[in-house]
Amino acid sequence: QAQLVESGGGLVQAGGSLRLSCVASGSIFMINIMGWYRQAPGKQRELVASITSGGSTNYADSVKGRFTISRDNDKNTVSLQMNSLKSEDTSVYYCNANNWYWGSGTQVTVSS
């Protein structure tokens, strides 16, 4: 059974930084794409950033220039460095693998 476990969420002031990490384990044969999504109360879940096994990245326009996604293919981990955080970044952030497997989420709260 595949499992994704996120860590690194928390409370931070606007302008601050946080780093999220996710470890994939279990019966995931080959992870091609990994990504971070977020969902705020009353809103749809949205893609924040994704990265392929070859290192190609994709970012939501709202986070370009502030967030950086990276991964370690050997360790099946993906990280999201979030800088210059804004109150509108407040959400539950979810790790995703192969557009199929999901973590349980980690809360990020940015106070203004």
N, C-alpha and C positions, 0 to 999 in steps of 0.2 A: 504494500500500500504506500502510495506516494505521500509525502508530507512536506509542506513548506512552513518554515518558522521564521517570523519576522522579529526584529528587535530594533531598539534605538529610538522609538517614539518618545514623546514627552511634551513638556510645556516650555516654551521659549518666548522671549520678547521679540517684537517686530524688529527686523534687521539682524536677528541672530541666525545661528546655524544649527542644523541637526544632521546626523548621518543615520540612515536606515540601512539595515542589513537583513538578508534573507538567505537561509540555507535550505537547499532541497535535498531530500533523502528518500530512500525507499525505492519502489519499483518504477523509476522513471528511466527508461532505457537510454534515451538520448534527448538532451534538452537543446532545442534549437534557439528558441527565443525566450527571453525572460524579461519581465517588465514590472513596473509599479503602476498601480491604479489608485485612485482615491474616490471617496464618496462622502460628501457632506450631507447633513440631515436634510431630507426633502429633495435631494438632487440625485441625478443618475450617476452611476459609477463612470468615471472617465479615465482615459489613459493619461498618465503623467509622463512616462518615458519607457522606452523599451530598447533592448540590445540583443543582437543576434550572436550566435556562437563565433561568428567572424568579426564581431566588433562594430557592426553597423548600428548606429543609434538613431532614435527618433524621439522627439520631444514635443509636448504640447506647447503651443505658442506662449501660453501664460507662464511657463517656467523656463523658457529658453534664456540662456545667459545666467541663470541663477542656480539651476540644478544640474548635476552631472551624474550619469549612470555609469556603472562599471561592473565587471563580472570577472570571476575566476572560474574558468571552465573545469579545471582539475578538481576544484573543491565544490563545484555546483553552488556557488554563492553569487549573489547580485547585491550591489549596494547603491544607495542613492544619497549623494551629498547635496544637501539643501542649504543654500546661502541666501542672504538677504530676504529672509522669510517675511511674508506679509500675513495679515490677519485672514485674508481670503485663502490662504494655504491650509487653514484649519480643516482637517478631515480625518477620517480613518483611511490609512494607507494600506493597500493590499499588494502582496507579492503574487506574481503569476508566472507560470512556466508553460510554454507551448500552447498558450491561449486556452488552457484546459484546467490546469491545477491551480488551486488558490490557497493562500495562507488565510489565517483567521483575522488578520488585520492588526494594525498598531495605531494608536491615537496620536495625532500631532495637533497640538493646540498652540496657536500663535497669539499672544496677547498684544494689544495695541497700546 
